Amino acid sequence: LQSNGTVPLQNATMTTSSIGTTTTDPGQIVDSFSANDLCTSKYLIQAVSGTDRHAVEVILIHDGVNVFFTEYGAIFTTVKFVTLDADISMGMVRLLATPLNANTTITVVRTSINV
């Protein structure tokens, strides 16, 4: 299950997406965008599993080959139950998540600056 929405802004875009996980497989794609279109992104991420909540912000940049990101402002109701990573694959920058629980809903709001 995935839903997406995009709002174009002047020299930027705001996108929302949501993914429901059914496994704890590593590196599940939560969001992706063309490395040719966007360079800098800020994410607000919420993960929900049962009554547990996890929220964090991420700032991400790339140089066309490598992705650099930092997580901050993390808060959760019990324990951190989503691990984040990022990479570039076939020209797409990807935000990846590994949930601790199989049935986790991960929702992201991404604000990006156009290249």
trRosetta pair geometry for C-beta under 8 A, 3 or more apart (Angstrom, degrees):
i j d omega theta_ij theta_ji phi_ij phi_ji
1 18 7.6 -27 122 111 91 96
1 19 7.4 146 84 -150 63 40
1 20 4.4 27 53 20 106 122
2 17 6.6 -3 -170 -171 93 98
2 18 6.6 174 -144 81 49 58
2 19 5.3 0 -102 -100 92 71
2 20 7.7 -137 -66 14 57 75
3 16 7.9 -8 110 115 88 94
3 17 6.8 175 86 -145 49 53
3 18 5.2 8 47 43 89 102
4 15 6.9 -14 -166 -173 93 99
4 16 6.9 163 -151 87 45 58
4 17 4.7 -4 -102 -100 79 90
5 15 6.9 167 87 -153 49 56
5 16 4.9 4 54 51 95 98
5 17 7.8 -176 23 -70 59 55
6 13 6.0 -15 -166 -176 101 116
6 14 7.2 150 -157 83 52 49
6 15 4.7 -13 -104 -103 77 86
7 13 6.9 152 78 -165 51 64
7 14 4.5 -11 58 63 104 99
7 15 7.5 -165 23 -73 66 42
8 13 5.7 -36 -114 -110 51 85
9 12 4.2 -19 77 75 115 89
9 13 6.1 -178 23 -92 84 28
9 14 6.2 63 -21 -11 120 94
11 113 6.6 -3 145 -154 88 75
11 114 5.3 -130 -167 35 50 109
12 111 6.5 11 172 -179 124 82
12 112 6.1 167 -159 87 75 48
12 113 5.2 -40 -101 -105 91 48
12 114 6.1 -134 -81 -13 32 84
13 38 7.2 -84 34 -87 114 127
13 110 7.9 18 103 107 88 93
13 111 7.6 -179 91 -148 44 45
13 112 5.2 -5 56 56 85 99
13 114 6.9 87 -14 -62 92 91
14 109 7.0 -3 -173 -178 94 90
14 110 7.0 169 -153 88 47 52
14 111 5.0 -12 -104 -102 82 75
14 112 7.8 176 -82 19 36 69
15 31 7.3 131 104 -146 125 122
15 33 7.8 164 20 -76 159 122
15 109 7.5 166 86 -156 45 46
15 110 4.8 -9 59 59 92 100
15 112 7.3 7 8 2 107 112
16 107 7.2 0 -171 -176 94 92
16 108 7.0 175 -148 91 51 54
16 109 5.1 -16 -99 -103 84 71
16 110 7.6 179 -80 19 34 70
17 30 7.2 144 95 163 119 64
17 31 5.6 151 46 -96 138 89
17 107 7.4 -177 95 -148 43 54
17 108 5.6 -1 57 55 83 94
17 110 7.8 4 12 1 99 109
18 105 6.4 3 -175 -177 104 97
18 106 7.0 168 -152 87 56 46
18 107 4.4 -13 -104 -103 92 81
18 108 7.6 178 -81 19 46 62
19 28 7.0 179 130 143 147 118
19 29 7.7 161 -84 95 165 59
19 30 5.7 -134 20 -126 136 61
19 97 7.9 162 70 42 132 133
19 105 7.4 171 86 -152 41 54
19 106 5.3 -10 59 59 89 94
20 103 7.5 -8 -177 -156 92 64
20 104 7.5 169 -155 86 51 40
20 105 5.1 -22 -102 -101 74 79
20 106 8.0 175 -86 20 27 67
21 24 7.6 81 151 -83 133 38
21 28 5.9 90 -107 110 113 177
21 97 7.6 -116 -61 100 138 116
21 99 4.9 168 65 12 163 145
21 102 6.4 -142 123 -179 96 42
21 103 6.9 -174 84 -123 74 19
21 104 4.7 5 43 55 116 85
21 105 7.6 -159 14 -78 74 30
21 106 6.9 46 -22 -5 106 107
22 102 5.9 6 172 169 33 96
22 103 6.7 21 -117 -89 48 64
23 28 7.9 155 71 -71 89 131
23 102 5.4 -17 -116 -135 19 93
24 98 6.9 52 179 -178 69 78
24 99 5.7 -113 -120 82 67 75
24 100 6.6 8 -130 -165 120 16
24 101 7.1 -147 -85 129 105 3
24 102 5.4 -74 -38 -80 81 67
25 28 6.1 103 84 -60 92 98
25 98 7.5 -113 110 -127 37 81
26 96 7.8 39 162 159 67 122
26 98 4.3 -9 -125 -103 63 124
27 85 6.5 -45 -101 60 77 129
27 96 4.4 -24 -144 -169 59 137
27 97 7.9 116 -135 53 15 28
27 98 6.4 8 -27 -67 40 95
28 96 6.4 132 59 -160 35 73
28 97 5.3 -42 65 67 92 77
28 98 6.9 137 10 -87 88 44
28 99 7.3 -16 26 -4 137 93
29 32 5.8 -16 -169 -38 121 114
29 94 5.3 -67 -124 -161 98 117
29 95 7.4 96 -158 71 58 54
29 96 6.2 -42 -94 -102 45 70
30 45 7.5 23 158 -127 153 121
30 84 7.9 -51 14 -124 146 93
30 95 4.8 -62 65 102 102 98
30 96 6.6 157 5 -119 92 15
30 97 4.7 66 -46 -9 125 115
30 106 5.4 -69 -125 117 117 136
30 108 5.7 98 151 -23 111 138
31 43 7.3 -176 28 -107 154 129
31 94 7.3 162 87 -154 49 50
31 95 4.4 20 52 38 92 117
31 108 5.2 -87 -45 77 130 154
31 110 5.8 137 -171 -40 160 142
32 92 4.7 20 180 169 118 119
32 93 6.5 165 -152 82 63 49
32 94 4.5 -14 -100 -102 98 73
32 95 7.2 -150 -69 19 51 68
33 37 6.3 -105 164 69 101 114
33 38 5.0 1 129 35 139 131
33 41 7.3 140 30 -66 143 145
33 92 6.8 155 75 -155 21 77
33 93 5.6 -15 61 55 75 98
33 110 7.7 -161 -33 129 134 157
33 112 6.7 -69 80 -81 177 169
34 37 4.2 71 76 6 107 108
34 38 6.9 111 71 17 64 83
34 91 6.3 -4 -146 144 75 97
34 92 6.2 -52 -97 -104 43 66
34 93 7.7 34 119 12 7 84
35 38 7.6 -86 -130 61 24 64
35 39 7.9 61 -165 -95 61 59
35 62 6.0 -83 -132 100 103 143
35 64 5.7 119 158 -121 132 55
35 88 5.8 32 -68 -134 139 122
35 91 5.4 -129 28 -171 107 57
35 92 6.7 -152 -21 -106 87 13
35 93 5.2 117 -79 -36 81 94
36 91 6.7 -4 -19 -173 100 110
36 115 6.7 -102 164 23 40 156
37 114 6.6 -58 170 -139 70 78
37 115 6.0 -170 172 9 18 109
38 41 6.2 49 152 -59 130 103
38 93 7.3 -103 80 33 100 137
38 112 4.3 -12 -148 169 136 137
38 113 6.9 125 -151 72 81 44
38 114 6.2 -67 -99 -113 66 40
38 115 6.3 -139 -93 -31 14 86
39 61 6.2 17 155 -149 77 80
39 62 6.4 -133 -151 53 61 75
39 112 8.0 135 44 -173 41 97
39 113 6.5 -44 56 82 84 93
39 115 5.1 103 -28 -90 105 84
40 59 7.6 -10 -169 -172 88 89
40 60 7.4 159 -154 87 44 55
40 61 5.1 -10 -102 -99 73 89
40 112 6.6 153 87 -153 52 65
40 113 4.6 11 61 36 104 111
41 59 7.5 168 90 -154 49 47
41 60 4.8 -10 62 61 93 101
41 61 7.8 172 22 -77 64 45
41 93 7.8 165 4 112 136 143
41 110 5.3 -12 -169 -166 118 106
41 111 6.9 152 -155 79 64 43
41 112 4.3 -23 -99 -97 86 89
41 113 7.7 -147 -73 16 46 67
42 57 6.9 -5 -176 -174 91 101
42 58 7.2 166 -156 86 47 53
42 59 5.3 -16 -104 -103 77 73
42 60 7.7 178 -82 21 31 73
42 110 7.2 150 76 -153 43 55
42 111 5.0 -12 58 60 95 95
42 112 7.7 -175 21 -77 61 46
43 57 6.5 162 86 -157 61 52
43 58 4.2 2 51 54 110 98
43 59 7.8 -164 20 -73 73 29
43 60 7.0 34 -9 -3 109 113
43 95 6.7 101 -69 -115 159 161
43 108 5.3 -33 -156 -159 110 108
43 109 6.9 142 -155 73 56 50
43 110 5.2 -21 -97 -97 78 75
44 55 7.5 -6 -177 -167 80 99
44 57 5.7 -22 -100 -103 60 81
44 108 7.1 147 76 -156 50 54
44 109 4.6 -2 53 53 101 103
45 55 6.7 162 88 -151 58 52
45 56 5.3 -14 62 63 106 79
45 57 7.3 166 16 -94 81 28
45 58 6.5 32 -10 -2 123 110
45 82 7.7 -129 143 97 128 146
45 84 7.4 122 56 -80 175 139
45 106 6.7 -11 -168 -170 99 93
45 107 7.3 157 -154 83 50 50
45 108 5.0 -13 -102 -103 77 82
46 53 7.1 -29 -164 -162 93 91
46 54 7.3 146 -160 81 46 54
46 55 5.0 -11 -104 -101 73 87
46 106 7.4 165 86 -152 48 47
46 107 4.9 -8 60 59 96 98
46 108 7.9 -174 24 -76 63 40
47 53 7.4 145 81 -160 58 43
47 54 4.3 -9 58 60 104 105
47 55 7.6 -167 23 -72 67 42
47 81 6.6 -151 114 79 137 92
47 82 4.4 162 -48 -22 167 142
47 97 7.6 169 -89 -163 129 145
47 99 6.9 176 -158 -112 136 102
47 104 5.5 -2 -171 180 103 115
47 105 7.1 160 -153 82 52 48
47 106 4.9 -13 -101 -101 83 77
47 107 7.8 -179 -79 21 37 65
48 52 7.1 154 -155 85 46 60
48 53 5.8 -10 -104 -105 74 68
48 54 7.8 -162 -68 26 36 72
48 104 6.9 154 75 -159 41 64
48 105 4.8 -12 57 57 96 98
48 107 7.8 19 1 1 104 104
49 52 4.9 -12 66 62 83 110
49 54 8.0 17 9 1 98 108
49 81 6.0 -88 22 111 141 151
49 99 7.1 142 -70 -170 135 123
49 100 7.7 -121 8 68 170 86
49 101 4.2 108 -163 66 152 144
49 103 6.3 125 -140 93 86 68
49 104 4.3 -35 -77 -101 105 81
49 105 7.6 172 -72 18 54 64
50 101 7.4 -85 -3 166 102 167
50 103 7.6 83 -43 91 75 109
51 77 7.4 -99 132 104 76 155
52 76 7.2 11 -179 -176 93 99
52 77 5.5 -162 -144 62 56 113
52 78 5.0 -59 -122 17 109 120
52 79 7.8 -27 -150 41 135 64
52 81 6.3 50 135 8 143 149
52 101 7.6 127 53 -1 139 150
53 76 6.4 -176 97 -146 58 59
53 77 4.6 75 42 -14 83 116
54 74 7.5 -11 -173 -164 85 91
54 75 7.7 172 -151 91 45 45
54 76 4.2 -2 -108 -106 73 107
54 77 7.6 -102 -62 13 55 75
54 80 6.2 101 -134 -135 130 49
54 81 5.6 -153 -39 40 147 83
54 82 5.6 165 95 16 149 104
55 73 7.7 -50 120 126 89 94
55 74 7.2 167 91 -146 50 46
55 75 5.4 -7 60 60 93 87
55 76 7.2 173 20 -78 59 59
56 71 5.3 -8 173 -163 130 107
56 72 7.4 135 -169 65 84 26
56 73 6.3 143 -147 84 51 75
56 74 4.2 -2 -102 -99 102 78
56 75 7.5 171 -75 20 60 56
56 84 7.4 -140 87 -15 145 140
57 71 7.2 142 80 -157 46 56
57 72 5.6 -32 71 70 96 76
57 73 4.6 32 18 49 106 126
58 69 5.5 11 -177 -179 106 119
58 70 6.9 168 -149 83 62 40
58 71 5.3 -28 -95 -98 83 65
58 72 7.7 147 -91 20 36 68
58 84 6.5 -114 -85 138 145 164
58 95 7.4 128 92 -132 156 128
59 69 6.5 175 88 -148 45 69
59 70 5.7 0 53 52 89 88
59 72 7.7 5 1 15 96 112
60 67 6.3 -8 -167 -174 104 102
60 68 7.1 157 -152 85 55 48
60 69 4.0 -15 -100 -98 80 107
60 86 5.8 166 -132 -106 131 172
60 93 7.3 142 142 167 131 133
60 95 7.0 -115 -51 -86 165 103
61 67 7.6 165 88 -154 37 58
61 68 5.4 -13 64 62 83 97
61 69 7.5 165 20 -79 54 61
62 65 7.7 172 178 45 94 35
62 66 6.5 -175 -148 93 75 43
62 67 4.6 -31 -95 -101 101 66
62 68 7.0 166 -89 17 45 71
62 88 6.2 113 -153 -62 144 122
62 93 5.4 -142 -22 -101 154 129
63 66 5.6 15 39 49 103 82
63 68 8.0 46 -15 -5 94 108
64 88 7.4 88 169 -132 26 171
65 88 6.6 -148 -167 50 17 147
66 88 7.2 -118 -96 6 10 120
67 86 4.2 -114 127 120 145 108
67 87 5.7 -151 19 -111 131 20
67 88 5.8 157 -39 -33 104 86
67 93 6.0 130 -96 -143 125 99
69 84 7.6 -88 109 127 141 119
69 86 5.0 87 -6 14 139 142
71 74 6.1 33 152 -52 112 113
71 84 6.2 134 -73 50 129 132
74 80 6.6 10 169 -102 137 114
76 79 6.3 -30 113 106 143 11
76 80 5.6 -174 -10 -80 156 50
76 81 7.1 143 -149 4 147 84
78 81 7.5 31 74 -34 103 119
79 100 7.6 -19 100 37 111 171
80 83 7.6 77 143 -73 110 66
80 100 8.0 119 116 -25 55 135
81 99 6.4 25 144 -162 86 71
81 100 3.8 -99 -156 31 80 122
81 101 5.8 7 175 -1 133 96
81 104 7.0 -165 123 -106 114 139
82 97 5.3 -19 -170 -163 110 110
82 98 7.0 149 -159 73 57 46
82 99 5.3 -24 -102 -103 81 63
82 100 6.9 -109 -63 -4 40 83
82 104 6.7 161 -78 166 108 155
82 106 6.5 122 -122 -99 155 120
83 97 7.1 141 74 -158 46 55
83 98 4.5 -15 59 58 99 102
83 100 7.9 95 -13 -51 89 83
84 95 6.8 -25 -160 -174 106 89
84 96 6.8 134 -162 80 55 58
84 97 5.7 -25 -102 -99 65 70
84 98 8.0 -159 -72 20 23 74
85 96 4.4 -25 69 69 87 112
85 97 7.8 -180 25 -76 71 27
85 98 7.4 38 1 -11 109 103
86 93 6.9 7 -178 -179 107 87
86 94 6.5 172 -151 87 62 54
86 95 5.4 -24 -100 -106 94 53
86 96 6.3 180 -85 14 35 86
87 93 7.7 -176 98 -149 32 52
87 94 5.6 -10 61 55 73 99
87 96 6.8 19 10 -15 94 128
88 91 7.2 3 -180 -118 99 10
88 92 6.8 162 -154 79 61 37
88 93 5.4 -31 -97 -94 79 59
88 94 7.3 156 -101 10 26 81
89 92 5.8 -26 68 60 69 90
89 94 6.0 -5 21 -5 105 130
95 108 7.0 116 89 -110 152 167
95 110 8.0 -167 -10 -84 148 130
97 106 5.6 147 57 -105 174 171
99 102 7.1 140 98 -97 122 15
99 104 4.0 -168 -141 27 151 150
99 106 7.2 -137 -72 -47 116 119
100 104 7.8 96 49 -58 59 144
101 104 5.2 122 78 -55 90 103
